[in-house]
């Protein structure tokens, strides 16, 4: 799956303007790279970064949907797969709660 997601970035070849906001693949590439390299860090991606990822991925899909060739259609399916996998991972991660460790264990006599 990780190779599939990495191929999305390598094979897209979409060109955008020089503005970073118009380079959605940079955000997608960052999230995929984090997924491949450090799964713990991937799970800690903030809600804002997740939203940026979803927006960037949707921009890429929108750009690709303008093309009718089978390669573009395949890339759209790969982006959809990445979105679904990442959404599942982010939404199914356990929530951590603070535990009160101030309680002392009883002493043995």
PyMOL commands that place a pseudoatom at each C-alpha (Angstrom):
pseudoatom trace, name=CA, resn=UNK, resi=1, chain=A, elem=C, hetatm=0, pos=[0.000, 0.000, 0.000]
pseudoatom trace, name=CA, resn=UNK, resi=2, chain=A, elem=C, hetatm=0, pos=[2.846, 2.368, 0.823]
pseudoatom trace, name=CA, resn=UNK, resi=3, chain=A, elem=C, hetatm=0, pos=[4.393, 1.841, -2.635]
pseudoatom trace, name=CA, resn=UNK, resi=4, chain=A, elem=C, hetatm=0, pos=[1.024, 2.499, -4.228]
pseudoatom trace, name=CA, resn=UNK, resi=5, chain=A, elem=C, hetatm=0, pos=[0.655, 5.757, -2.328]
pseudoatom trace, name=CA, resn=UNK, resi=6, chain=A, elem=C, hetatm=0, pos=[4.191, 6.829, -3.205]
pseudoatom trace, name=CA, resn=UNK, resi=7, chain=A, elem=C, hetatm=0, pos=[3.512, 6.169, -6.869]
pseudoatom trace, name=CA, resn=UNK, resi=8, chain=A, elem=C, hetatm=0, pos=[0.682, 8.696, -6.752]
pseudoatom trace, name=CA, resn=UNK, resi=9, chain=A, elem=C, hetatm=0, pos=[3.213, 11.453, -6.162]
pseudoatom trace, name=CA, resn=UNK, resi=10, chain=A, elem=C, hetatm=0, pos=[5.837, 10.225, -8.601]
pseudoatom trace, name=CA, resn=UNK, resi=11, chain=A, elem=C, hetatm=0, pos=[3.565, 9.498, -11.537]
pseudoatom trace, name=CA, resn=UNK, resi=12, chain=A, elem=C, hetatm=0, pos=[1.160, 12.429, -11.422]
pseudoatom trace, name=CA, resn=UNK, resi=13, chain=A, elem=C, hetatm=0, pos=[3.308, 15.036, -13.130]
pseudoatom trace, name=CA, resn=UNK, resi=14, chain=A, elem=C, hetatm=0, pos=[0.766, 17.812, -12.699]
pseudoatom trace, name=CA, resn=UNK, resi=15, chain=A, elem=C, hetatm=0, pos=[2.166, 21.313, -13.020]
pseudoatom trace, name=CA, resn=UNK, resi=16, chain=A, elem=C, hetatm=0, pos=[0.703, 24.203, -11.052]
pseudoatom trace, name=CA, resn=UNK, resi=17, chain=A, elem=C, hetatm=0, pos=[1.660, 27.825, -10.452]
pseudoatom trace, name=CA, resn=UNK, resi=18, chain=A, elem=C, hetatm=0, pos=[4.568, 28.783, -8.187]
pseudoatom trace, name=CA, resn=UNK, resi=19, chain=A, elem=C, hetatm=0, pos=[2.400, 29.597, -5.170]
pseudoatom trace, name=CA, resn=UNK, resi=20, chain=A, elem=C, hetatm=0, pos=[2.672, 26.919, -2.443]
pseudoatom trace, name=CA, resn=UNK, resi=21, chain=A, elem=C, hetatm=0, pos=[-1.117, 26.890, -2.048]
pseudoatom trace, name=CA, resn=UNK, resi=22, chain=A, elem=C, hetatm=0, pos=[-1.319, 25.903, -5.700]
pseudoatom trace, name=CA, resn=UNK, resi=23, chain=A, elem=C, hetatm=0, pos=[1.015, 22.943, -5.189]
pseudoatom trace, name=CA, resn=UNK, resi=24, chain=A, elem=C, hetatm=0, pos=[-1.318, 20.474, -3.563]
pseudoatom trace, name=CA, resn=UNK, resi=25, chain=A, elem=C, hetatm=0, pos=[1.019, 17.569, -4.208]
pseudoatom trace, name=CA, resn=UNK, resi=26, chain=A, elem=C, hetatm=0, pos=[3.468, 19.023, -1.661]
pseudoatom trace, name=CA, resn=UNK, resi=27, chain=A, elem=C, hetatm=0, pos=[0.976, 18.514, 1.158]
pseudoatom trace, name=CA, resn=UNK, resi=28, chain=A, elem=C, hetatm=0, pos=[-0.035, 15.091, -0.151]
pseudoatom trace, name=CA, resn=UNK, resi=29, chain=A, elem=C, hetatm=0, pos=[3.619, 14.128, -0.567]
pseudoatom trace, name=CA, resn=UNK, resi=30, chain=A, elem=C, hetatm=0, pos=[4.374, 15.233, 3.003]
pseudoatom trace, name=CA, resn=UNK, resi=31, chain=A, elem=C, hetatm=0, pos=[1.543, 13.141, 4.465]
pseudoatom trace, name=CA, resn=UNK, resi=32, chain=A, elem=C, hetatm=0, pos=[2.425, 10.068, 2.378]
pseudoatom trace, name=CA, resn=UNK, resi=33, chain=A, elem=C, hetatm=0, pos=[6.089, 10.403, 3.329]
pseudoatom trace, name=CA, resn=UNK, resi=34, chain=A, elem=C, hetatm=0, pos=[5.158, 10.626, 7.006]
pseudoatom trace, name=CA, resn=UNK, resi=35, chain=A, elem=C, hetatm=0, pos=[2.965, 7.526, 6.590]
pseudoatom trace, name=CA, resn=UNK, resi=36, chain=A, elem=C, hetatm=0, pos=[5.851, 5.611, 5.017]
pseudoatom trace, name=CA, resn=UNK, resi=37, chain=A, elem=C, hetatm=0, pos=[8.584, 6.714, 7.412]
pseudoatom trace, name=CA, resn=UNK, resi=38, chain=A, elem=C, hetatm=0, pos=[7.024, 7.188, 10.856]
pseudoatom trace, name=CA, resn=UNK, resi=39, chain=A, elem=C, hetatm=0, pos=[3.636, 5.656, 11.585]
pseudoatom trace, name=CA, resn=UNK, resi=40, chain=A, elem=C, hetatm=0, pos=[3.603, 7.134, 15.099]
pseudoatom trace, name=CA, resn=UNK, resi=41, chain=A, elem=C, hetatm=0, pos=[4.090, 10.642, 13.755]
pseudoatom trace, name=CA, resn=UNK, resi=42, chain=A, elem=C, hetatm=0, pos=[1.474, 9.929, 11.086]
pseudoatom trace, name=CA, resn=UNK, resi=43, chain=A, elem=C, hetatm=0, pos=[-1.094, 9.144, 13.779]
pseudoatom trace, name=CA, resn=UNK, resi=44, chain=A, elem=C, hetatm=0, pos=[-0.307, 12.447, 15.501]
pseudoatom trace, name=CA, resn=UNK, resi=45, chain=A, elem=C, hetatm=0, pos=[-1.028, 14.611, 12.447]
pseudoatom trace, name=CA, resn=UNK, resi=46, chain=A, elem=C, hetatm=0, pos=[-3.314, 17.406, 13.602]
pseudoatom trace, name=CA, resn=UNK, resi=47, chain=A, elem=C, hetatm=0, pos=[-6.882, 17.915, 12.420]
pseudoatom trace, name=CA, resn=UNK, resi=48, chain=A, elem=C, hetatm=0, pos=[-5.738, 21.047, 10.545]
pseudoatom trace, name=CA, resn=UNK, resi=49, chain=A, elem=C, hetatm=0, pos=[-3.081, 19.086, 8.652]
pseudoatom trace, name=CA, resn=UNK, resi=50, chain=A, elem=C, hetatm=0, pos=[-5.616, 16.365, 7.905]
pseudoatom trace, name=CA, resn=UNK, resi=51, chain=A, elem=C, hetatm=0, pos=[-7.970, 18.996, 6.483]
pseudoatom trace, name=CA, resn=UNK, resi=52, chain=A, elem=C, hetatm=0, pos=[-5.136, 20.424, 4.377]
pseudoatom trace, name=CA, resn=UNK, resi=53, chain=A, elem=C, hetatm=0, pos=[-4.368, 16.921, 3.098]
pseudoatom trace, name=CA, resn=UNK, resi=54, chain=A, elem=C, hetatm=0, pos=[-7.999, 16.319, 2.133]
pseudoatom trace, name=CA, resn=UNK, resi=55, chain=A, elem=C, hetatm=0, pos=[-8.183, 19.708, 0.381]
pseudoatom trace, name=CA, resn=UNK, resi=56, chain=A, elem=C, hetatm=0, pos=[-4.933, 19.118, -1.492]
pseudoatom trace, name=CA, resn=UNK, resi=57, chain=A, elem=C, hetatm=0, pos=[-5.968, 15.623, -2.536]
pseudoatom trace, name=CA, resn=UNK, resi=58, chain=A, elem=C, hetatm=0, pos=[-9.311, 16.925, -3.787]
pseudoatom trace, name=CA, resn=UNK, resi=59, chain=A, elem=C, hetatm=0, pos=[-7.539, 19.650, -5.775]
pseudoatom trace, name=CA, resn=UNK, resi=60, chain=A, elem=C, hetatm=0, pos=[-5.362, 16.997, -7.382]
pseudoatom trace, name=CA, resn=UNK, resi=61, chain=A, elem=C, hetatm=0, pos=[-8.428, 14.917, -8.207]
pseudoatom trace, name=CA, resn=UNK, resi=62, chain=A, elem=C, hetatm=0, pos=[-10.121, 17.964, -9.697]
pseudoatom trace, name=CA, resn=UNK, resi=63, chain=A, elem=C, hetatm=0, pos=[-7.082, 18.653, -11.902]
pseudoatom trace, name=CA, resn=UNK, resi=64, chain=A, elem=C, hetatm=0, pos=[-6.860, 15.047, -13.013]
pseudoatom trace, name=CA, resn=UNK, resi=65, chain=A, elem=C, hetatm=0, pos=[-10.575, 14.774, -13.743]
pseudoatom trace, name=CA, resn=UNK, resi=66, chain=A, elem=C, hetatm=0, pos=[-10.134, 17.282, -16.567]
pseudoatom trace, name=CA, resn=UNK, resi=67, chain=A, elem=C, hetatm=0, pos=[-8.188, 14.625, -18.458]
pseudoatom trace, name=CA, resn=UNK, resi=68, chain=A, elem=C, hetatm=0, pos=[-9.925, 11.674, -20.061]
pseudoatom trace, name=CA, resn=UNK, resi=69, chain=A, elem=C, hetatm=0, pos=[-7.008, 9.273, -20.459]
pseudoatom trace, name=CA, resn=UNK, resi=70, chain=A, elem=C, hetatm=0, pos=[-6.904, 6.028, -18.518]
pseudoatom trace, name=CA, resn=UNK, resi=71, chain=A, elem=C, hetatm=0, pos=[-3.765, 7.022, -16.587]
pseudoatom trace, name=CA, resn=UNK, resi=72, chain=A, elem=C, hetatm=0, pos=[-5.471, 10.083, -15.106]
pseudoatom trace, name=CA, resn=UNK, resi=73, chain=A, elem=C, hetatm=0, pos=[-8.490, 7.990, -14.191]
pseudoatom trace, name=CA, resn=UNK, resi=74, chain=A, elem=C, hetatm=0, pos=[-6.201, 5.465, -12.495]
pseudoatom trace, name=CA, resn=UNK, resi=75, chain=A, elem=C, hetatm=0, pos=[-4.502, 8.253, -10.520]
pseudoatom trace, name=CA, resn=UNK, resi=76, chain=A, elem=C, hetatm=0, pos=[-7.876, 9.539, -9.341]
pseudoatom trace, name=CA, resn=UNK, resi=77, chain=A, elem=C, hetatm=0, pos=[-8.664, 6.043, -8.057]
pseudoatom trace, name=CA, resn=UNK, resi=78, chain=A, elem=C, hetatm=0, pos=[-5.286, 5.934, -6.271]
pseudoatom trace, name=CA, resn=UNK, resi=79, chain=A, elem=C, hetatm=0, pos=[-5.935, 9.297, -4.647]
pseudoatom trace, name=CA, resn=UNK, resi=80, chain=A, elem=C, hetatm=0, pos=[-9.374, 8.080, -3.538]
pseudoatom trace, name=CA, resn=UNK, resi=81, chain=A, elem=C, hetatm=0, pos=[-7.744, 4.979, -2.059]
pseudoatom trace, name=CA, resn=UNK, resi=82, chain=A, elem=C, hetatm=0, pos=[-5.206, 7.091, -0.159]
pseudoatom trace, name=CA, resn=UNK, resi=83, chain=A, elem=C, hetatm=0, pos=[-7.943, 9.368, 1.176]
pseudoatom trace, name=CA, resn=UNK, resi=84, chain=A, elem=C, hetatm=0, pos=[-10.021, 6.399, 2.330]
pseudoatom trace, name=CA, resn=UNK, resi=85, chain=A, elem=C, hetatm=0, pos=[-7.082, 4.588, 3.964]
pseudoatom trace, name=CA, resn=UNK, resi=86, chain=A, elem=C, hetatm=0, pos=[-5.867, 7.696, 5.770]
pseudoatom trace, name=CA, resn=UNK, resi=87, chain=A, elem=C, hetatm=0, pos=[-9.378, 8.662, 6.868]
pseudoatom trace, name=CA, resn=UNK, resi=88, chain=A, elem=C, hetatm=0, pos=[-9.890, 5.165, 8.296]
pseudoatom trace, name=CA, resn=UNK, resi=89, chain=A, elem=C, hetatm=0, pos=[-6.581, 5.284, 10.181]
pseudoatom trace, name=CA, resn=UNK, resi=90, chain=A, elem=C, hetatm=0, pos=[-7.152, 8.782, 11.558]
pseudoatom trace, name=CA, resn=UNK, resi=91, chain=A, elem=C, hetatm=0, pos=[-10.749, 8.154, 12.576]
pseudoatom trace, name=CA, resn=UNK, resi=92, chain=A, elem=C, hetatm=0, pos=[-10.117, 4.772, 14.179]
pseudoatom trace, name=CA, resn=UNK, resi=93, chain=A, elem=C, hetatm=0, pos=[-7.122, 5.731, 16.294]
pseudoatom trace, name=CA, resn=UNK, resi=94, chain=A, elem=C, hetatm=0, pos=[-7.731, 5.471, 20.034]
pseudoatom trace, name=CA, resn=UNK, resi=95, chain=A, elem=C, hetatm=0, pos=[-8.219, 8.610, 22.049]
pseudoatom trace, name=CA, resn=UNK, resi=96, chain=A, elem=C, hetatm=0, pos=[-5.754, 9.017, 24.875]
pseudoatom trace, name=CA, resn=UNK, resi=97, chain=A, elem=C, hetatm=0, pos=[-6.914, 10.157, 28.289]
pseudoatom trace, name=CA, resn=UNK, resi=98, chain=A, elem=C, hetatm=0, pos=[-4.914, 11.256, 31.280]
pseudoatom trace, name=CA, resn=UNK, resi=99, chain=A, elem=C, hetatm=0, pos=[-4.649, 8.732, 34.098]
pseudoatom trace, name=CA, resn=UNK, resi=100, chain=A, elem=C, hetatm=0, pos=[-4.428, 9.872, 37.701]
pseudoatom trace, name=CA, resn=UNK, resi=101, chain=A, elem=C, hetatm=0, pos=[-1.211, 8.322, 39.001]
pseudoatom trace, name=CA, resn=UNK, resi=102, chain=A, elem=C, hetatm=0, pos=[-1.332, 10.048, 42.381]
pseudoatom trace, name=CA, resn=UNK, resi=103, chain=A, elem=C, hetatm=0, pos=[-3.006, 7.066, 44.069]
pseudoatom trace, name=CA, resn=UNK, resi=104, chain=A, elem=C, hetatm=0, pos=[-0.546, 5.116, 46.184]
pseudoatom trace, name=CA, resn=UNK, resi=105, chain=A, elem=C, hetatm=0, pos=[-0.568, 1.359, 46.353]
pseudoatom trace, name=CA, resn=UNK, resi=106, chain=A, elem=C, hetatm=0, pos=[-1.335, -0.078, 49.808]
pseudoatom trace, name=CA, resn=UNK, resi=107, chain=A, elem=C, hetatm=0, pos=[1.675, -1.106, 51.842]
pseudoatom trace, name=CA, resn=UNK, resi=108, chain=A, elem=C, hetatm=0, pos=[2.178, -4.752, 52.695]
pseudoatom trace, name=CA, resn=UNK, resi=109, chain=A, elem=C, hetatm=0, pos=[2.665, -5.573, 56.373]
for i in range(1, 109): cmd.bond("trace and resi %d" % i, "trace and resi %d" % (i + 1))
show_as sticks, trace
zoom trace
